Amino acid sequence: MRFFWTFFWAFLLTQMLNYVVSSMNGLSFHFMTGLVLSVVITVLLFVMTLIIPNDPVEDHH
């Protein structure tokens, strides 16, 4: 389920960003651009979670 919800929110936010930026630049809206970007963002998010360690931080006081 975490893959689905991550992709769902990445898809919605990327489509919204794609629409706003294309409107501000006077360009036409392309659905596929947002779809490809949302897939790339989802993959990057999961790669980042694999790279960043989840170990507790030691207290040096």
N, C-alpha and C positions, 0 to 999 in steps of 0.2 A: 504493500500500500504506500510505502514512503516514496517509491519510484513514481507512482501515479500522481500523488499529491504534489511532489516536487515539480514534475512536468506540467501539471495543471496550472500551478501558480506561475511558473516560468513562462508558460504559453500565454496566459492572460496578461501578465505584466509586459511581456515582449510585444504582444500585439498592440497593446495600448501605447507603448512607447513608439512603436513603428508608425502608428496612425498619427500621433501628435507631431513627431519629427517630420514626417512626410507632408503634413498639412502646413507646418511652419515654413517649410522650404518650397511650397507650391508644387509638390510632386504628387503623383498618383499613389494610392495605397496598394501595396502588393502583399497579399496574404502569405504567399510562399516564403517571402523574405523573413517575415516574423516567425513562421513555422520552423525554418532552418535555424534561425538564431535561437529559438527556444530549445531546440534539441541540443545545440552546441552548449548553451548555458547550463542545461540539465546535466550533461556529461561532465562539464567543468566543475560543477558543484559536487558531484559524487567523487571525482578525482581529488578535489581539494580535501574532502572529508577522509579520504584514504591516506593522504599525505600528512595532514596535521595530526600529531599524536593526541591521544585521549587520556594520557597519564595525568594523575594529580600533580599539582605543583608543590614542590617541597618548600617548607617554611624555613628560612635561614635566620630566624631571630634568636 
